């Protein structure tokens, strides 16, 4: 299976809702997408702690750092701003030949 094909519906910068796991119900912006591992990093979701060593050359303080961890792409759904709910994604061809993502619930486009 092509890893890039499974990732066509969620992109960096999208608003998504976490549908399963300990952060179920949280909504946040996608910070990054890893198509090979089929994961996304969502702002303020799946917070993990990393113990870091101080590094004076990079001006990094040591201690416990909290950051967002990856979430399986199948555990998030796009958030539609017009109907204020999570939505499955559909694709609709435009007259100029491009394809846009649409909300299956209300039919509005999800592009910015």
Secondary structure, DSSP 8 states (H G I E B T S, - for coil): --TTGGGTT--TT-EEEE-SSTTTT-EEEEEEEETTTTEEEETTSSEEEEEE--BGGGTB--EEEEEE-EEEGGGEEEEETTTTEEE-EEEEE-TTS-EEEEETTT--B---
